[in-house]
Amino acid sequence: MENGVKPAKIKNIAELARLAGVSAGTVSRALADMSLVNKETRERIQALAREHGFRPNQMARRLRTQRTGVIGVVIPLGHERRQHISDPFFMTLFGYLADELTESGHDLMLSRVIPGDDEWLDRIVDSGMLDGALVIGQSDQSAVIERVAQYYKPLVIWGSHREGQVQCTVGVDNAAGGRLAAQRLLDRGARRLAFFGDTNGPEIADRLAGAQQAVAAMPGATLHDFPTHLASDEMATQISANLDDIGDSVDGIVCASDIIAMTTIRLLHERGISVPDRVAVTGFDDLPLSQRMVPQLTTVRQDIAAGARAMAEALRLRLAGKDAPSTVMTPELIIRESA
């Protein structure tokens, strides 16, 4: 700035090239900090750009590189259409994913999808807006995801693994987690168990199957399945109806998520039923909220932070044209006060 006069703002690379006395290609490479341009020239061009308030057009750069810099994070709600993005599990996982991906220079586009046909995922990945996609949960859309995964490689799913699948999944061993939860109740002496969860999605179905395996191995133990919505605006009503049906017939409840477990404990308390003295309750996820309630929640931990890192790394490999296998994490029983 001379005599207090602010330098004229440069509008494009051509103007900056004329000012620097080099070609537009040299300016483009210098602003990208490429070693093809010698260090002194790079620094001179970058200084001129700063002085004249020039910022390269990101859209043009992305068109040249055939990359958008955007990763889609998709939440399909095929079987639970009233569930919200504000669900604590979604927000916890999304937060960890955002930390991982924004640090590597990506922007995120979040979509909550209620599938109306079998091509909803095709439209997302073929839109030209994304470099890759992360899907949180398979819902009842496993077949759609599997088909798209056969031709679209930069796709990683949070969900259950099935032998022989093409899709790259990251998730906990849900059946093992279900066994852990039910076994904890059995070890405390409970023999009349209930399972609260919506088994239309494969993750919850696996948790129920694991709980059934544990109960089958214990003589005299029983387990009854009570379908329970994941949507917060329906969950309490349905759990209340489940408790009406149960009456005094159960002494342990395996809940398919921490949020279901927290709601169940609240409703039991409102009915004067002590947890865990009369009914022990387990959750699944180990969300931060599980330690902030009374009683603190016994739950099955799926390491959400580690899962987000695994999803981001698998996506990075696939964006680079490399293969990335599925990741199956080991669940951990976290014993607290509710069981």
DAHU-V714004 format. One record per residue. N is the residue number from 1. PHI is phi in degrees with one decimal (none if undefined). Layout:
n:N phi:PHI
n:N phi:PHI
This chain:
n:1 phi:none
n:2 phi:-111.2
n:3 phi:53.5
n:4 phi:75.5
n:5 phi:-91.1
n:6 phi:-73.0
n:7 phi:-57.0
n:8 phi:-62.0
n:9 phi:-75.3
n:10 phi:-88.4
n:11 phi:-98.6
n:12 phi:-152.6
n:13 phi:-65.1
n:14 phi:-61.3
n:15 phi:-64.1
n:16 phi:-66.6
n:17 phi:-64.5
n:18 phi:-63.7
n:19 phi:-66.5
n:20 phi:-83.8
n:21 phi:72.6
n:22 phi:-133.0
n:23 phi:-78.4
n:24 phi:-62.6
n:25 phi:-62.8
n:26 phi:-64.0
n:27 phi:-61.0
n:28 phi:-59.1
n:29 phi:-69.2
n:30 phi:-66.0
n:31 phi:-68.3
n:32 phi:-83.6
n:33 phi:60.4
n:34 phi:-83.1
n:35 phi:-71.5
n:36 phi:-63.3
n:37 phi:-101.6
n:38 phi:-62.3
n:39 phi:-57.1
n:40 phi:-62.8
n:41 phi:-68.0
n:42 phi:-56.7
n:43 phi:-64.4
n:44 phi:-66.4
n:45 phi:-67.8
n:46 phi:-64.6
n:47 phi:-66.7
n:48 phi:-62.0
n:49 phi:-61.7
n:50 phi:-64.1
n:51 phi:-61.1
n:52 phi:-101.3
n:53 phi:65.0
n:54 phi:-94.9
n:55 phi:-122.2
n:56 phi:-61.6
n:57 phi:-69.0
n:58 phi:-66.4
n:59 phi:-63.4
n:60 phi:-63.0
n:61 phi:-62.4
n:62 phi:-67.9
n:63 phi:-63.9
n:64 phi:-66.2
n:65 phi:-88.4
n:66 phi:61.2
n:67 phi:-126.3
n:68 phi:-93.7
n:69 phi:76.8
n:70 phi:-114.8
n:71 phi:-111.3
n:72 phi:-84.9
n:73 phi:-115.1
n:74 phi:-116.2
n:75 phi:-115.3
n:76 phi:-84.9
n:77 phi:-122.2
n:78 phi:-80.0
n:79 phi:-102.5
n:80 phi:-134.2
n:81 phi:-74.3
n:82 phi:-97.3
n:83 phi:-71.0
n:84 phi:-111.0
n:85 phi:-60.4
n:86 phi:-71.9
n:87 phi:-50.0
n:88 phi:-56.2
n:89 phi:-66.2
n:90 phi:-57.2
n:91 phi:-67.2
n:92 phi:-65.1
n:93 phi:-65.6
n:94 phi:-62.3
n:95 phi:-60.7
n:96 phi:-65.8
n:97 phi:-62.8
n:98 phi:-61.0
n:99 phi:-59.3
n:100 phi:-67.1
n:101 phi:-82.3
n:102 phi:-69.5
n:103 phi:-66.0
n:104 phi:-94.0
n:105 phi:90.6
n:106 phi:-94.8
n:107 phi:-98.0
n:108 phi:-116.2
n:109 phi:-122.1
n:110 phi:-97.6
n:111 phi:-133.4
n:112 phi:-102.8
n:113 phi:-116.0
n:114 phi:-104.5
n:115 phi:-59.7
n:116 phi:-106.1
n:117 phi:-156.5
n:118 phi:-90.8
n:119 phi:-115.8
n:120 phi:-61.1
n:121 phi:-75.9
n:122 phi:-57.0
n:123 phi:-63.7
n:124 phi:-70.6
n:125 phi:-75.9
n:126 phi:-93.9
n:127 phi:-71.1
n:128 phi:80.9
n:129 phi:-92.5
n:130 phi:-124.3
n:131 phi:-86.4
n:132 phi:-168.2
n:133 phi:-141.4
n:134 phi:-116.8
n:135 phi:-111.9
n:136 phi:-97.5
n:137 phi:91.8
n:138 phi:-91.7
n:139 phi:49.5
n:140 phi:-104.1
n:141 phi:-110.1
n:142 phi:-57.7
n:143 phi:-65.7
n:144 phi:-64.6
n:145 phi:-62.3
n:146 phi:-63.1
n:147 phi:-65.4
n:148 phi:-66.1
n:149 phi:-62.6
n:150 phi:-71.0
n:151 phi:-121.1
n:152 phi:-115.3
n:153 phi:-79.9
n:154 phi:-77.8
n:155 phi:-135.1
n:156 phi:-130.9
n:157 phi:-118.7
n:158 phi:-86.3
n:159 phi:173.4
n:160 phi:-83.8
n:161 phi:-94.7
n:162 phi:-121.5
n:163 phi:-57.3
n:164 phi:87.2
n:165 phi:-71.7
n:166 phi:-87.1
n:167 phi:-60.7
n:168 phi:-91.3
n:169 phi:-113.5
n:170 phi:-128.0
n:171 phi:179.2
n:172 phi:-83.6
n:173 phi:-74.0
n:174 phi:-66.9
n:175 phi:-64.7
n:176 phi:-62.5
n:177 phi:-64.3
n:178 phi:-61.7
n:179 phi:-63.5
n:180 phi:-59.1
n:181 phi:-63.7
n:182 phi:-66.4
n:183 phi:-63.0
n:184 phi:-60.7
n:185 phi:-67.1
n:186 phi:-64.2
n:187 phi:-65.6
n:188 phi:-81.5
n:189 phi:104.7
n:190 phi:-68.9
n:191 phi:-129.4
n:192 phi:-114.6
n:193 phi:-104.7
n:194 phi:-124.8
n:195 phi:-120.4
n:196 phi:-108.8
n:197 phi:172.4
n:198 phi:-98.7
n:199 phi:-87.6
n:200 phi:-70.9
n:201 phi:-92.5
n:202 phi:-63.6
n:203 phi:-64.1
n:204 phi:-70.4
n:205 phi:-60.6
n:206 phi:-66.5
n:207 phi:-64.5
n:208 phi:-63.9
n:209 phi:-59.6
n:210 phi:-64.7
n:211 phi:-62.4
n:212 phi:-63.0
n:213 phi:-63.3
n:214 phi:-64.6
n:215 phi:-67.0
n:216 phi:-63.0
n:217 phi:-84.1
n:218 phi:-111.2
n:219 phi:-56.4
n:220 phi:85.1
n:221 phi:-86.4
n:222 phi:-132.4
n:223 phi:-142.1
n:224 phi:-115.7
n:225 phi:-95.3
n:226 phi:-118.9
n:227 phi:-54.3
n:228 phi:-139.3
n:229 phi:-62.6
n:230 phi:-90.6
n:231 phi:-71.0
n:232 phi:-63.8
n:233 phi:-79.9
n:234 phi:-118.0
n:235 phi:-59.4
n:236 phi:-61.8
n:237 phi:-61.5
n:238 phi:-71.8
n:239 phi:-63.6
n:240 phi:-59.6
n:241 phi:-65.6
n:242 phi:-61.0
n:243 phi:-65.7
n:244 phi:-62.6
n:245 phi:-66.4
n:246 phi:-73.3
n:247 phi:60.9
n:248 phi:-102.5
n:249 phi:-87.8
n:250 phi:-126.3
n:251 phi:-124.6
n:252 phi:-157.4
n:253 phi:-126.7
n:254 phi:-93.3
n:255 phi:-101.6
n:256 phi:-75.7
n:257 phi:-152.6
n:258 phi:-62.7
n:259 phi:-66.5
n:260 phi:-61.8
n:261 phi:-63.8
n:262 phi:-62.4
n:263 phi:-66.3
n:264 phi:-62.4
n:265 phi:-63.2
n:266 phi:-62.2
n:267 phi:-70.2
n:268 phi:-63.9
n:269 phi:-60.6
n:270 phi:-63.7
n:271 phi:-92.3
n:272 phi:77.4
n:273 phi:-100.0
n:274 phi:-78.0
n:275 phi:-114.5
n:276 phi:-100.4
n:277 phi:-61.5
n:278 phi:-94.7
n:279 phi:-136.8
n:280 phi:-92.1
n:281 phi:-133.0
n:282 phi:-119.5
n:283 phi:-112.3
n:284 phi:-155.6
n:285 phi:136.8
n:286 phi:62.2
n:287 phi:-70.4
n:288 phi:-53.1
n:289 phi:-63.9
n:290 phi:-65.8
n:291 phi:-95.7
n:292 phi:-106.6
n:293 phi:-111.1
n:294 phi:-126.2
n:295 phi:-74.2
n:296 phi:-61.6
n:297 phi:-89.4
n:298 phi:-75.6
n:299 phi:-151.9
n:300 phi:-105.0
n:301 phi:-85.0
n:302 phi:-109.9
n:303 phi:-72.0
n:304 phi:-67.3
n:305 phi:-64.2
n:306 phi:-65.3
n:307 phi:-64.9
n:308 phi:-63.4
n:309 phi:-62.3
n:310 phi:-65.3
n:311 phi:-64.2
n:312 phi:-64.6
n:313 phi:-68.2
n:314 phi:-61.4
n:315 phi:-66.5
n:316 phi:-59.8
n:317 phi:-62.6
n:318 phi:-70.3
n:319 phi:-65.5
n:320 phi:-87.0
n:321 phi:83.4
n:322 phi:-101.0
n:323 phi:-84.6
n:324 phi:-141.1
n:325 phi:-73.7
n:326 phi:-69.4
n:327 phi:-119.0
n:328 phi:-113.5
n:329 phi:-88.0
n:330 phi:-88.0
n:331 phi:-75.5
n:332 phi:-133.3
n:333 phi:-78.3
n:334 phi:-109.9
n:335 phi:-89.2
n:336 phi:-131.3
n:337 phi:-86.5
n:338 phi:-75.0
n:339 phi:-157.4
